[in-house]
Amino acid sequence: MTTRFLAPVLLLSAAAPLAAAAGDSTPPRVVVGPNILVSRDGDVPHVELMVAASPRSGKHLLGAAITATRPNGGMACRTYSSTDGGTTWKASEFPEQVEFGGADPQVAFTARGTALFVALTMNKSEQGKDCSSMHVWRSEDSGKNWLPSTEIPCRPSWDHEQIVVDQTAGRFAGRIYVGALYDYPVYRVGVFRSDDDGRSWTGPVEAANGGGTIGINDVTPMVLSDGTLIVPYGDFQFLPDKRPKDGTNTTSNLRIVSSSDGGVTFSKPTKVVAQNYHVDYGSPPPTAGFPKFATSGASKSHPDRLYVVWEDYQKGPYRILFSRSTDRGKTWSAPKPIDAKVPASTHQFQPAVAVNGDGLLAVTWYDTRDSSDGNAYHQYFAASTDGGESFLPTVRVSSEPSRRKGVGNGRISPSVWYDPDGIYLSMLSATSRWESGGDYMGLAADRDGGFHPFWADSRSGTFQIYTANVRVELPPKKEEKAAAQSPPAAKPPDAPRVESSLLGKVEFLFDPTRTDLVKKQVEIPVRLKNVSDKPIYPPIRVEVVGFGFPKYESEDDKKRNAANAPSAVNSANRKPKEGAVFEFGGAIAGSEALEPGAQTNPVVLHFQMVDPDKTPSLTLKAVGMLASTP
């Protein structure tokens, strides 16, 4: 339902290598954990993603998405919760969303650790017109179970709601704010507030007003260390005689207003930057993300800085640009790219930004630099340890490329709209409305300092939710170095490692498969999860040792299985049948070993089939290196 004021794409702040601390030869580095499939709830598109981390536990995360899961067609929002730092996730659906449909999901944790989920719900106004109300759900167990919702009825309709919680110790500590767009064609941004952990709401208080002459839309709200509320918004031309012409370039001005009294009154607007974009009304924008703001708040370093990232078409193609304010939003630095050292044809889009408790700044975005035809993208990550002055070299997060126009993304999800003039059948698909996976992606910093990107990944041809645990390792401080230089305690020698069977020690997990019945080929993304209590070291191998179930089969069965046995296309040792080996050691991410409870990145097992309907089971053997015990 979101009104799009920021057409297509944007530029991000260019990344420059950061020098190591004086006298220290160890530079900071970014460590990326395995790609985790969050949305194990069907081959349907998942778009418009958000994620939040609990202030009370580094293990508790909550995400949300629009999903094509309504039984009678159309879109509904779901949440995904994790209590183990993002390794496993539980999906939840909501009766109002299932019955009526919804959009624009938002998530947050309150200061008490209560999980909040806010979404638009397609509804009826008091006059009987279609409209969007807002529902707020609360969970007191980090998103596993949800209490009945509180509805903020249509007045006449809400759009693009955004949430933030005051996590400071100031006089408005714990207050929750929700900004929302309403009152077309005037275009107002209003702010609701709650002082009882999200049970009831006051508002809206008008924070900005387009006056009916220019459109506006709210963006990510923020809270500074003293409880000051910052509400950003952007403008766009919507009047027919002023709308930019197709094929032209135009700008959207980003501004902020602030409230020092807890969202009761707001200041006059201050301009931040201008976003440049290219207008193309004839096709869905390939890069349609909103600007994203973040603040360092009361972080240990660089407190109360404000940051903004956005897609920008200033010179074309789109790049992700970055700006910051060191004086609480009064003035802003000149825009600069996060990572400009990419091929000229590269498109960068879908930025997200977050700051952890130590003041480390992280930015993620989609990037086509690794694509030969410009249609595939990867998720990228950059970090700044000096408050946005410079950025570490960028790091690729996604282990496989995505293509927006996959089969699943093009699948129509029909829904019906009623109007006094008639009945309208919507032929919506993820490609036609959310070709870039939504109007925004998620990024959260957890209590322990780790970052959790939350992106729409279409490596399978359908947008699924993926995440990864990304951390920035810094050089040791002087006192830590001094401690490290003291004589270490005697360390027992490492136990020798021996190749061992992993039967009963690993679990096979499967991401969505890709099957081509015309070519008779199948690609099976497999990841191994360590279900033992000991680390498993590389090399880790899975080997095909046979087909079918020989001890239960007749000789004729064995002959049929041999005749229809698939051939491995991409085995590490190039063997097609028995003896084909797939290597998993290189799929370990963020650690030298597959630790207990951890899982690898997916390794794709590619097979050529003889007859897909007669393909026999494969007998596998898994081995890895384990520390020997006396």
Secondary structure, DSSP 4 states (H G I P E B T S, - for coil): -----S-S-B-BEEP-PPPPPTT-----EEEE---EE---S-SS-EEEEEEEE-SS-TT-EEEEEEES--TTSS-EEEEEEESSSSSS-EEE--HHHHHH-EEEEEEEE-TTS-EEEEEEEEEE-TTS-EEEEEEEEEESSTTSS-PPPEEE--SS--EEEEEEE--SSSTTTT-EEEEEEESTTT-EEEEEEESSTTSS-EEEEEEEE-TTTSEEEE---EE-TT--EEEEEEEE--STTTSPPTT-EEEEEEEEEEESSSSSS----EEEEEEEEE--TTS--SS----EEEE-TT-SSSTT-EEEEEEE-SSSS-EEEEEEESSTTSS-PPPB-E---S-TT--EEEEEEEE-TT--EEEEEEE-TT-SSS-EEEEEEEEESSTTS--PPPEE--SS-EESS-TTTTS---EEEEETTEEEEE---HHHH-TTSSS--EEEE-TTS-EEEEEEE-TTSS-EEEE--EEEEPPPPHHHHHHHHSPPPP-PPPPPEEEEE-TTTEEEEEPPPEEETTTTEEEEEEEEEE-SSS-BEEEEEEEEEEES-GGG--HHHHHHHHHH--EESS-TT---STT-EEE-GGG--SSSSB-TT-BPPPEEEEEE-S-GGGPPPEEEEEEEEEE---
